[in-house]
Amino acid sequence: MTSASIEHPVVETASGPVRGRFVPTSNGSTVAAFLGIPYAAAPVGDLAVAAPRPHAAWTEPRDAGEYGPAAPQVGYPEPIGSILENVNAPGDDYLNVNVWTPDTDADDLPVLVWIHGGAFTRGANRVGIYAGDTFARDGIVFVGINYRLGAPGFASIDGAPENRGLLDQIAALEWVRDNVAAFGGDPSQVTIVGESAGAMSVASLLSSPRAVGLFQRAVMESGNGVAAAAIADARKLSARISEILGVEATADGWASVSSEDLLAAQTQMALELSMNPDASMWGESVIAAGQGIMSLFPVIDGDVLPAHPVASIAQGAGAGVPLLAGWNADEFHFFLAPTGIVAAVDEAGAAAFLTRSGLQTHRFTELVASGVTPGDALCAELTRTGFSDPTINIADARPDAHTFLYEFGRHSPVAGIRAGHAVEIPYVFDHLDDAHRLVGDSPDQALATRMHAVWTAFVMAGDPGWEPHVTGAQPHLFV
């Protein structure tokens, strides 16, 4: 049931009423925004590393006019922090959703659920370029979700369920199933969309028996289906975090330390791993899946994740779900160009990094021999092995499903990142004016209009406007 005043729309959810606000859009229309709605109990105290639990109900209208808290995290280091927006918004009720809707009185609108990226350790649904007003403007109910990050969400420890961050995402999708109709959405028309770690989450959800029936379409932007570690390897990281903290690597041991201390220990561990991505120290599956950049991510637990997502997908998981998936042409320039590594690394140093990360070097050597600089060749090889090849592998593993591939190639002039990681996001969201530090002062609005229209069409009907992938075919290009 829905009611509205001139100033504030009110919607009745299963937990209680929420009071949002009206938001003007770029085409002169108005949509309703309901922000920071909790979908699960605050993950603090005894619930810090437990499976998500229902939130206590309320009876009076809950204010949902402003963003809620974000999961505990540290900001991006410079110079990345100057390019990619992030927020530090402390608060216990960070398992929350933001909803934008064009019409609370509708009951059949398609639904987009956004899963943010950030290497499973950073990010939030309240980042400015993730605002759902543009999708609501175009007839979609948009839901942006938070989930537990880092060690609370993904570390493997005795006495705690595995993959708590993925369990949070599933709980959020269950909230959508049970509540989105009150916002005008159709729970049988849900598309999950994720970027980076969010896209890897989408692959995990496609492969998870726990998520069957919670969504009907999926989009993966710059992810893969191999971001999952063996539990034995993941526990090497937890052991190091516990060693730094001076406690046992158990749920009880971690309950004895503050959230701030756990975050500091997690950060130290991640720095050590990135400086020395030695598989013998950190585990082969951790280094292979994380490429020395990610350290905490899902594990293969036989329950939420029965196997690597790509393996489950090859066995038919998610076969009935249309998938739009792609990558950016220069993904790793985002990580390595602003820091000066692209310009400074020589052939020996780049080859050594690839070897330490468990990757072959022959293609890298061929690129350098053809005249490509060592830094550019290193980025190209890491982009291929981390993003484009794994995405193509997922498409090839779904021969009877509708899978649509794309490549984003529009260069940003910022800090040498080119068509680097995350550059496509403000184009997809049609939020270029909120992303100049990422896309530069003169981004291409025509391209944003086209890409946003493609994502909107896919959410509405599962068809981006080009033919499904067949093995050996080239992806659709956005340039």
N, C-alpha and C positions, 0 to 999 in steps of 0.2 A: 504494500500500500504506500502511496506517495502523497504528500501534500507539499505546498509551496506558498511562500509569501512573495511579495515583490522583491525582497532582498535575499532570502535564504531558502533554498529547497531543503526539504526533509524527506528522508527515505527510511523505511522500516526494514532493518536487517534481522537475521535470525537471532542476533545477540542483543539487539535494541536499536532505537532510532538514532540516525546520524544527521547532523545539520551541516550542509555544505555551503557553497557560494556560487554565484553565477560569474562566468568569465567571458569577456568579449573575445572574438576570434578575428583573424585577419580578413575574412570576407564580410564582416559586419554582423554575423550571427552571434548568438550567445549559447554557450554550453554550461553545464553544471559540473563543478568539481567537488569531490568528496575526498579529503586527504587524511592520511595517517590513521586509517581505520584498522584496529588490531584484528588479525585473523587467528591468532594463537596467543596463549598466555606468555607473559614476559619470560624469556629464557635466562633467569637469574636464580641464584641460590641453588636449591636442589634440582632445578630445571635447566641449569646452565648447559649441561651436556646430556640431557634427556631427550627423548622424542618429543615433538611438539604436542602440547596439550591444549584443550579448548580454553578460550578466554572467558572470564566471568561475564555474565550478562549484565546489562544495565537497563534502566527503565526511562530515565529522562534523556532527551536528545543530547547526544554526545557531539561536541564541537568538532567538525571535520573541515574547517575552513583553512587550516594551515598545515604544512607538512609535519609529519611526525619524526621521531628519532631515526637515526641510521645505526647499523650494526657497528660495534667497536672496531676501529681500524686506525692505521697511521696514514698520513697523507702521502701522495706520490712524491718521491724525491725530485729535486730539481735536476735538470731543466724540464723533466716531464710534467711536474706540477704546474708549470707556467703554460703548458699547452693543453692539458686535459683537465677539465673541471672535476673536482671532487668535493665532498663535504665531510665535516666532522660535526655530527649532531648527536651528542650523548643523550641517553635516555633508555629506560628499561623496555618500553613497549615498542621495540624496533621491528618486531615481526608484524608489519603493517602493510596495507595496500593503499594505493591512490587510485581513484576512479574518476574518469571524465566521461560524461555521457551527453548526447545531443537531446535526449528526450526520456525523462524518467517514467513517462506514461506509456512508452512503447513496450513491446514484449517480444520483439523478433529481430532485434538488431544484432549483427555479428559482433563478436568480442575478440579483442586482441589483448593477450597477457604478455607483458614485457618483463624479461628476466635480464637484469643488468649484468655487465661484465666487470672485470677488475681482478683477474687472475685468482678468483676465489678468495681474495683477501681484502679487496677494496671495492668501493662503489656503493650506490644507493639509488632507490627509486625516486629520490627527490632532486637529482641532478637536473639542472635547467633544461638541457637539450632533450631530456626524456619526458617532458611534459606532454600529456596526451591530448591537449586541446586541438591540435591539428587533425588528429584522427577522428575525434568526436565531431569536429566541424564537418567532416566528410561522411558521417553516418555510422561511426563505429563506437561501441563502448570500449574504452581503453582502461586496462587495469595494470598498474605497475607494482611489482612486488619486491619486498625485501626478504632476505634469508640470512641465516647465520653464516659468517665468513670465517676464514682462517681456522685456527685450532678449535674454537668452539663448534664450528660447523663441519670440519672435515678431518681433524686429527683422529687417528685410530688409537684408542686407549682401552685398557681393561675396565669393564664395568659400565661401559657406555655403548649405546647403539651406534653402528656405523652410519656414515652418510647422513648426518643430521641436517646438513644444509639442503640436501636433496629431499629429505623428509619434510623440511619446512616448505620447499617449493610445492610438493605434493599436497600439503595441508592448505597452502594458498589456493591451489587449483580446486580443491574440495570446497573451499570458501566460495570461489567463483561459481562452482556448480550449484551451491545452495543459495546464493544471494544475488547473482548478477541479474536475474529477472526483475528484481526490485528496482534496478537502475535502468531498465529498458532492454537488457541484453537477453540473448537466447543461449542458454547453457549447452545447447546441442550444436552451436556454431562458434566454438572456441578455437582460436589460433594462438599457439605459443610462439613467441619471437624472442630470440636471444642473440647477444653479440659477445664474442670472445668467450670468457668463462660462461656467460649466459648461453651461448651457442653450444658449448660443450655440455651444459646442463640440458639443453634441448635434446641432444643426442642421447644423453643418459635417460631422459624421460621417455623418449621414443622406444628405448630398449627395456624399460623397467616394467615388470608386471604390476607394480604398485600404481602405475599411472594410467593403465588401460582405461579408455572411455572418458578420461578427463579433458581431452582435447581432440579436435578433428583435423586440424592442419598445423603445420610447423614451419618455422623459418630459422635457419642458422646463418648468422653473419659472422664470418671469420672465426670458425671453430673447427672442431674435429671430433671423431668418434673414438679416439684412443686415450683421452685424458682420464685414465683410471689406473690406480696402482694396486699391486698386490698388498694384502694386509701386512705381511711380514716386512715388506719394504717401508710401508707407511709408518710402521711402528719404530723404525730407526729414527725417523724425524721426531716422533713423540718422545722417544728416549732422550734425544739431545735436548729438546725443550725442557723436559723434566730435570735433566742434569743441570741445565742453566738455572732452573728454579730451586734445585735442591730438594725435590719431592719425588715420590713414587709416580711412575707413569700409569696412574689409575684415575678413575673418576673421583675417588675420595682424595687422592693426592692433589689433584688439580683444584678441587673444591676448597682446599686450604689456602689458596693464593688469590690475590686480587685480580680482577679483570685486567687492570693496568699492567701488573707484573707478567701475566700470561701473554699479553700482547707484546710487551718488550722482549720476552724470551723468544716468542715466535719470530719477531723481526730479526733478532740476532741470528737465529738458526737459518732463516732464509738468506741472510747476507752471507753467512759462511758457505752455504750451498752454492750460491751464485758465483762466489769467488773461486770455488773448487768443486765443480760438478763431477765428483768422483763416484762412479757407480758402486764401487766396492765399499764406500763409506755410507752412501745414502740409499742404495738399492737401485738395481737396474731399471725396474719399472718406473720409479720416480724420475730418474734422469731422462729416460726415453720419452716419457709422456710430457714432462715439464720443460725439456730442452734447456735446463739450467735456469729458467726464468720463473716457472711455477714450482712450488714445493708442496703445497697443501691443496688437494683436490680429491674427487671421489675415489673410493676403493671398491674392488670387486669382492662383494660380501656374500654372493649366492642368494641374496634376498632382494634388496633394492636394485642392485646391479649383479645379475647372475654371471655376467662375463663382460669383456670389453664391449662397449656399445656397438662398435662396428661389427663385431662377431655376432652379437644378438640380432642386429638388423639383418645381417646376411642369412640368418636362420629364420627370418620372417617377422621379427618384432617390428611393430609399427607399419606393416605392409600396406594397410588401408589408409594411411595418413599421407596426403599430398605434402611434399616438402619442397620449399624454396631454399637453396643453399648456395653460398658463394664465399669469395675471398677478395681481398684487396691486392692489387698487383705488387705492391711494395710493402707488405705487412711489416717486415722487420726493420725497415728504415725508421719507423716510428720509435723503436727501442734503441737503435744504435747510432742514428745520425745526430740527434740533438746532443748526445754525450760526447761526440767527437770520435767515436770508435770507427765509424765508416771511413773517415778521412785518415785516421792514424794507423789502423791495423795493417800489417804487412802480410804477405802470403803465408809465411811460416806460422805467424800468430793465429791467423784465421783458420788454417788447417788444423792447428793444435786444438783450437776451441771445438771444432767439429768432431775431432777424434775423442776428446774428453766427454763430449755429449753423446757418444755412441753412434755417430753418424759417419757415413762414407764420405770420402773426399774427392772421388774421381770426377764428378760433375763440376765441383768447385774448381778443380785444377783445369778442366776443359774451358770453363768460363774465363779464368785468368789468362789462359793461353790465347784466347780469342781477343784479348784486349780489354776485358772488363777489369776494373780495379778490384783489388782484394776485398775491400770493404763492401762494394756493391755485389760482388760474387758471393760473399758470405751471407748477405741479406737475402739474395735470391735463393740460395740453397736452403736457408732456414725457413723462408716463406714456402718453398716447395714442400719440404718435409713436414712442416708444422701445420700448413693450412691447405694449400691447393691439392696436393696429392691425397691427403686423408679425406677431403671433401669429395673428390672424384671417386675415391674408393667406396664411400657410402652410397653415392649415386649408382655406381656399377653394381653394388650389392643389392639394389632394389630394382631388378629388371622389369618387374610387373607392376611397380608403383609409379605414380606420377611424381617424378623428381625433376626440378627445374634448376639449372646451374647458371650462375652469373659470375662475372669478374668486374670489379670496380677499379677504374684506372685513372680517375681525375686527380691530378697532382695538386697538393697543397703547397704554397710557397713558403710555409713556415718551417724553419730550422732544418731544411733538407729532408722532411719526412715523406715527400712525394705522395703517392697513393698508399699511405701507410695505414697501420692499424687504427681503427676508430674513425678515420676520416669520412667514411660513408654515413655515419650515424646522423649527423645533422641534415644530410641530403634525404635520407629515408624519412626523418621526422618533419622535414620542411621547416627546420629551425635554424637556418643559416645565420640569421641576425643575432642568435645567442651563442655563436660558435666561431667568431672571427679569430680567436687565438688558436683555433685548431685548423680552420679552413682558409684563413687569410682575409684580407680586406675586400676582395672582389670575387667571391665564389659565384658559381653559375646557378642562378635561380631557375633557369629553364631545366637544368639537369635535376635539381631538387624537386621541381614540379613533376617531372617524369618519373623519378624513382618513387616518390611518395604515392603517385597514382598506381604504380605497379604493386607496391606493398598493399595498398588499399584494395585493389582488385583481387589480390590473392587472398586476403583476409575474408573478403566478401564471397568469393566463388571458387577459390583454389586454382585460379588460372592467371599467371602473370602476363600472358600475352605472347608467349613463344612456345615452341614444341618441347615436350618432355625430353630429358636426357636419354641418349643411347650411347653405348660404349664407343669411345673414340671421337665423339662430337665435341665441338668447341662450345664454351659457355657463352651466354649472352653478355655483351659488353656494355658497360656504362662508362663513357669517357666524355 
